[in-house]
Amino acid sequence: MVNAIQASGQNQSGAVGHILRGLALFFKEINEATALIEAALDEGINYIDCDEAGNQFLPAVVYEDTRNKLGPVLKRRENELYVGIKTMFAKKDDVARAIDKALDLIFKGTGREKIDLFHLAHVDIDEKLDLLTSREGGLAAVEEAREQGKLDYVLVASHNPKVLMKALKTDRFDVAEFPFTIIEQEYLKEVIPYCKEHDIGTIAMKPLGGGQLTQRADLCIRWIMNYDVDIIIPGMKTMAELKQNIQPGHSYVPLSAAELKELEEIARPIGQEYCHRCGYCLPCSQGIHIFSQFDLLKTSTINLEQKRTIYKGMKERGAKTAADCVACGLCIEKCPFKLPIPISWRGSIKHCRESNLFYLCVCA
């Protein structure tokens, strides 16, 4: 649900960055989640990035988890933080309903009934960007909501640097959010310089590689802080992780040559099968959202039982999963990194089976 660290500087929205995202609280009980949010604010974190996991695809329940866990804190400490709310939808009417529902569930009665940053998320392919920016697209709803005083800033989130650049060049977005790690450095070429030149805020998501670089989270965060990025949002679900991830924000020390070499050595084998989430593999012939499956199978930030819960939710809403892969090979042909996607999935699934907890891709 909630995500946020802080170091220095100030982005266009006024939020002090670099902020460490995170608080991966969807699986946390309400009291435990609110205590972690309170602790994050006490540490100086002032941006909360909200993610509803699988619920964000379900209009009937979206934003309820955020209401239950962030809402009580907003009522007590509404002037201490900025809040980012996302939607996965792209049509004007759907996005308008999402904005109103978020305001009603999360912000109503808190004393600050306005969304700071509204995210148009997963803008990874040209077709979605074209729909969003059309007359009947979601961006029109966001701009109308801003005129009505319902929100302040518009954010576009993408895993594809080429599509992201197209979005930014429309001059209709205030903030860009993208994955950025020692493995995913594509955004250094054009996106980050363009944002700095045009006064567009920047948020680095998945700074720990979707949970694949957690063994040296401190090095990952310090590597990113060496670059001109406003906010960093790693997932934090325990007090220990919060303390660890906030430390570079309090006292930043650049990586030494030895530390950089260590991080490069950690990243090298991961990079050989690392999904950059660029979306070039889409659409899948079987309707699988391929890089979301990579995140689910590869991440170490949630345990296998939690992965099972996410998987079951996907099946219940009719989403295709790795279990539906027929190994046609079309995704490999389209992947610029030539990842052996079906083979990689089989290896991850084998690990899940050998854990004796569940067989991820066939459990019901």
Buried (B, 14 or more C-beta within 10 A) or exposed (E): BBBBBBBEEEBBBEBBBBBBBBBBBBBBEEEBBBBBBBBBBEBBBBBBBBBBBBBBBBBEEBBBBBBBBBBBBBEEBBEEBBBBBBBBBBBBEBBBBBBEBBBEBBBEEBEEBBBBBBBBBBBBBEEBBEBBBBEEBBBBBBEBBBEEEBBBBBBBBBBBBBBBBBBBEEEBBBBBBBBBBBBBEBBBEBBBEBBEEEEBBBBBBBBBBBBBBBEBBBBBBBBBBEBEBBBBBBBBBEEEBBEBBBBBBEEBEEBEEEBBEBBBEBBEEBBEBBBBBBBBBBBBEBEBBBBBBBBBBBBEBBEBEBBBBBBBBBBEEEBBBBBEBEEEEBBBEBBEBEBBBBEBBBEBBEEBBEEEBBBBBEBE
